[in-house]
Amino acid sequence: MGWSPRLVVQEYVDGEFIYIPRKSGNKKEWGSNTSTRIELQQRNMQIYEDYLAGNSQQELSDKYFLSLKSMQRIIREQRNMNEA
């Protein structure tokens, strides 16, 4: 029996799962395979609109089930995007 890459790998990780990361040039951005990124952008815009309409950060935090810190970050980011 000759040299086999499978046998060499099997010697070290017999029966286990291994993770081989993508080459840096082949990496995809987070959310590129799903609509999650777009949905979160839409949610964040709605949060900012609700905030501008007079809802407090605490009310929005409760409504969207997010921490107050997350709400503050979202509002700050949306404000910065709208000012740019």
Secondary structure, 3 states (H helix, E strand, C coil): CCCCHHHHHHHHHCCCCCCCCCCHHHCCCCCCCCCHHHHHHHHHHHHHHHHHCCCCHHHHHHHHCCCHHHHHHHHHHHHHHHHC
